[in-house]
Amino acid sequence: MKFITAKQYWEYERNQKIERLEEERQEYKLPKTKEKIYYQEKIKEIDKQHDKMFRNILGRKKETVKFLNQFLQLKEEIEEDNIMACPTDFITKNYQDRHSDIIYRLKDKPVYFLIEHQSAVDPDMPLRIWEYIGEIIRKEKFMINHTFSKEVIYPIVVPIVIYTGYQKWSTKINFAQKQYQSTKYSHYQIQLEYNLIAVQDYIFEELLEKRSLFSSIMIIEKCKTKEEFVEYVNKIVQTTENQEELKVLSEIINKIVISWIGEKETNKILGRIKEKEEICMSPLTKMLLNLEIEGEKRGEKRGEKRGKLEAIKEIVKNMLQLGETEERIVKYMGISQEELDNIKEMLVN
């Protein structure tokens, strides 16, 4: 006679339950997993765009100097002529693909500014900063050893983390706070602290008052709704008087923000920026534009415009030969830095 024991029956029931759970997992959980992966990929894509936005702004020396002077408690303001960008392609020993965002160095002092952009909280940020600083010091030491025969003095590195995420920055900003706490060995702890610039710590009006490209981007990052974004971007356009800044702002909105607020609203904002750009045109740009339009109407596309441009080039050339600074040339000639650079390039060629 064949029969099954109670133990065998329970084992059969358990296996059946496992099979049912597995079927439910296949039916319900896998789609959720795929959906989660999809959203994770979309978030990564958005974060990359945001990183490009900050790199675009802080890759400009003029804007970085504004940022450092406005957001850091420096005892002495940094001059644009006294700072230079550094390559960021150094590779750490343990992280082959990792590189820092932006690095600048004072020309007359071994002082570096290391700028990191974060859209999510990184619990290991103190360690990352420490690694980067070590690489910068090693690179400085290498350069000095190949240039001077004197004792090496390690440079100062000012670490800055720009955080634009929605969650509160929850990790420590001091390396020692992440280390084992011991009264007996406290003097061996690493006393390294980075500057945290978190978008949540500023109100819209405070950022508007700073009137810089960086503060404008911080405002964009701070907006949580489409309506809020449209409101404050229009305020940015109203308060921006620099044609170059309006141009960069236009590029950012056209390439990055359009997917969020839609093409119709984006075109409205871009139209307002274009109107403001025309108002902010320098006398040189307005003159050349008017001459080109008038010349086309008369069938004289080049003659008069070329004559005026040659006269301006000659004046700029003489001012440069007399040792006049670019800042004063831009101011007194009523041209932008970009226009001055174009004229200088023409003079070289």
Secondary structure, 3 states (H helix, E strand, C coil): CCCCCHHHHHHHHHHHHHHHHHHHHHHHHHHHHHHHHHHHHHHHHHHHHHHHHHHHHHCCHHHHHHHHHHHCCCCCCCCHHHEEECCCCCCCCCCCCCCCCEEEEECCCCEEEEEEEECCCCCCHHHHHHHHHHHHHHHHHHHHHCCCCCCCCCCEEEEEEEECCCCCCCCCCEHHHHCCCCCCCHHHCCCCECEEEEHHHCCHHHHHHHCCHHHHHHHHHHCCCHHHHHHHHHHHHHHCCCHHHHHHHHHHHHHHHHHHHCHHHHHHHHHHHHHHHHHCCCHHHHHHHHHHHHHHHHCCCCHHHHHHHHHHHHHHHHHHHCCCCHHHHHHHHCCCHHHHHHHHHHHHC
